[in-house]
Structure formats: C-alpha cells, structure tokens
Amino acid sequence: MAWIVTPFGALMVLLILRDVFHTLWHPTRHGGLSRLVMRGMWRLSAHRGARWRPAGLAGPLGMVMVVALWALTVAVGWGLVYWPHMPEGFSYAAGLDPTHHASPVDALYVSLVTLATLGLGDIAPATGWLRVLAPLEALVGFALLSATVAWNLGIYPALARRRALALRLSHVRRSRADARALDSDGGAAILDGLASALATATVDFLQYAESYYFHDADEDTALPRQLGHALGLADQAEEARHPDVRLSASVLRRALEDLATVLDARFLRAGGGPEGVFAAYAEDHGHPWEPGGPPPNGGDRRS
C-alpha cells in the first residue's frame, strides 16, 4: 500500500506548490486551482440575487477558500506520506499506545501539527528519511503563510490602483470636459495620465488575475462603469487641433485596446472591439454599459 499512498500524497503536495507558484510568481492564462476557485465563486455569486455580488463577497471569500484549500490539501498529502509508515516509523510519547494511534486521522494530526510548526512532539518521526520530511513540511507551511501574505499585499494594492483609475475617469467625466477643453496642453496631460493608469491596470490583470473577481459597487470607483467615458475621451481628443492632444489620444486608444485584449483573452471571450469587450465587462460586474461621449447637458450620467 505504501508504494501507492505515499507517491499520491507527494503528488498532492507538488500540485499545490505548483499552483502557489503560478498564482504568485508566474501567472499564466490557464492558471490552476486558485483560478478555478475564484471563477467558481464569481459564477456562483451571479446566481445568488442582487445582494450577493454588490456586497463584494465573491473575491474575498474566494481568496479565503483558496488559502484553506491550499493548506488542507498539503496537510492531507503529507498525511498520506506518513500514514503507511505508522506506527513503526514514529516515536510516541509515554502513555500513547502506538497500535491505537496509527490511523489516517493520526497521520493527518501529525501533518497538521508539523505544517503549523507547533512541534508538540507527542508523535514524531523516528526513522531517517521521515525525520528529514517533517522539517520540509514545516518549511512548506511557512511558505504557504508567506504566500498568503504576499498574495494579499499584491492584490489589494492592485485593486486600489484600479479604483483610483475609475475615480480619475469619474472626475474627468464630472468636470464636463468636452473636445474644446481637451484641446490644450492640460488636456494632453490628462490623457497621458489616463493612458499610464490604464497600462498599470492592464499589467495588474495579468499579474493578479484574481483581482478581476472583486466587485466594486460604487459607480465612481467601478472601472467597468467608467471605461465607456474613456473611449469617448479618446474619440473626442482624436479630432483636436493640438498635435500633442492627438498623440495623447492615440496612446490612450492603444492603452484601451490592450486592456480590452487582456480582459477578453483571460476572462470574457466576448470578441469584437474594445467597446464590445468593455460592455461585456460591465455586464459581468453588474453595471450598466454607457457608451462614450460627454454627459447630456454637461451633467452626470449617474443613475
């Protein structure tokens, strides 16, 4: 039995470590367990009525579930490595009957204690190679803790940058900026700043794809709600007389196209141009799509 159970447990551990690696340090389009869990929570939230997704629970709960699944799978995997070698491969504290403490539950207990680096010592590896494996599991436990902290430190700043971009677009929209106002050095500077922020948001979606599954209920900080206005700004500025404004508008247009390409390839599969992709993005996040252009009578488009 050991030749089946032990390699299977080791494979479980390696799969989780691979998932952590691809989630944090080498994000790929196909992702792994973390991407599947986050996407599953997002799809589930779409069928729970109007109160679930706007509360912003899908993303945070998805992250909690991913971390819990990482830890549980590693603990079970290492427990399967230990179990076939109990009780003869372990030493037991006085008062513990080895024959009564060699079940899968006991192996899982040893794995959890080691993974959490508690070091209780009532059941400990005794043979050579098992004594090497136990510290390795403790290192994996420390790595999982570090990975969880790094994940949070990466995703939440990315969310803040995305929300700041949306708020900046909302400021421009509410400032009643039209084509004439944009046809100036100040207009070119505004467009350059928006293009730079859009490029940062695009990289964030590539590096922290799980950030897509966080919902922003406030329309002023919801990027899906504001992207239509960004397209409208690019359209207006491309007709400007000022050459710097036209150049900035072209850069802004390329930044919007790059963002649309990433959103479509990784999340939406909507096809079409940027406007169609951004409309699908807004729909997926529960926001109405508003085509580009200045608000009627220079006012807000808020519903």
NORDAUR-V170443 format. One record per run of one state. SS is the DSSP state (h for helix, s for strand, l for the rest). FROM is the first residue (numbers start at 1). LEN is the number of residues. If there is no record, write none. Layout:
BEGIN
SS;FROM;LEN
SS;FROM;LEN
END
This chain:
BEGIN
l;1;1
h;2;23
l;25;8
h;33;13
l;46;4
h;50;5
l;55;2
h;57;27
l;84;6
s;90;3
l;93;5
h;98;3
l;101;3
h;104;12
l;116;7
s;123;3
l;126;2
h;128;47
l;175;4
h;179;4
l;183;2
h;185;23
l;208;1
h;209;5
l;214;5
h;219;3
l;222;1
h;223;15
l;238;5
h;243;26
l;269;5
h;274;11
l;285;11
h;296;3
l;299;5
END
